[in-house]
Amino acid sequence: MTFEMLVALHVSDAAVYAQYRAAMAPLLERHGGGFRHDFEVARVLKSEAGSAINRVFTIHFRDRANRDAFFANPEYQAMKRRYFEASVRSTAILAEYERP
């Protein structure tokens, strides 16, 4: 089974966010992770996220432990501070689930 998250963002700087994705991709792969789906959203008809959404994606890991290790990794934390925090106004975790 894999562990997957459905995430919604409000990306405020697409160029810096693209740098974030490029920087974190190798580390994500080393933690057994990747992206299954990734959408830029033009119009939101209904949302309980509490903020604007313009990006939705699924991110997966081998298991929860790999997810936790990835997000706690000091290398990831540095990338998050440099790129993610500069390019994303809000984040909403819409769902977390195990997938066969």
N, C-alpha and C positions, 0 to 999 in steps of 0.2 A: 504494500500500500504506500501511496505517497501522501504527503500533506500539502494541501493547496489553500491559497488565500485569494479572495476576490477583493480587489482594492480599487477605490475611486480617489482621484486627486483633482485638485485645482492647480494646474501648472501655470505659473505666471511668466516664465521665461523658457520657451521651448528649446532654445539653443543651449542654455546651461543645463537643462534637464537632459538633453541628448548627451552632453559630456558626462553627466552622472551615470547614465545607463552604460556608456562605453567604458567608463572607469570601473564600475562595479561588476560588469559581466564576468570577467575571469574569476573573481573571488566567489561569485554566486555559483559558477560551475564547479569550483573546488569544493563547495559545500553541498554538492548534489542537487543544485537548483537550476531553474530556468523559467522562462515565460512561455505559457501555452497560447494565450490570446492577449492582444493589446489593441485598444481602440482609442482614437481621438474622437471625442463626443462633440457634436455640433449643437445639439438641442436636447435638453433634459425635460421630459414631460412630467415626471414625478420623482421626488427624492426625499428621503428622510435623513439624508446625510448631514443636514444642518449647514451646508455651505455649497458654493458653486462646484460643479464637476465638469471637467473637460477631458479627462483621461480615465479609462477603466481598463484593468488588466487582471490576468490571473498569473500568480507566481507560485511555483511548486518547489518542494524539497523532498528528499528521500523520506524524511520523517520530521516530527516536531523538534527533536533534538538538533537536527541539522539546521532547521529554521532559527532556533534560539542561538546556536553557535554563530551563524552568519550575522545576525543583527547585533550580537554582542562583540563581534570581532573588532578590535581597535582599528584595524585597517579600514573596515567598513565605516566605522564611526567617523573617521577623518574624511572619507569621501562624502558622507552624509552632510557633515558640517560645511564642507567646501562647495558642494554642488547642489545637493537636495534642498538644504535650507535656503539657499539663494534662489531657487527656481520653483518651489512649491509652496503655495499659500495654505493649503489644507489637505488632510488625508483622512479618509474614512475606510475602515475595514468593513466591507459589506458582508463577508462570510468567511469562515474557516472550516475546512472539512477534510476528511480522509477520503482518498480516491483509490479504488482498486487498480 
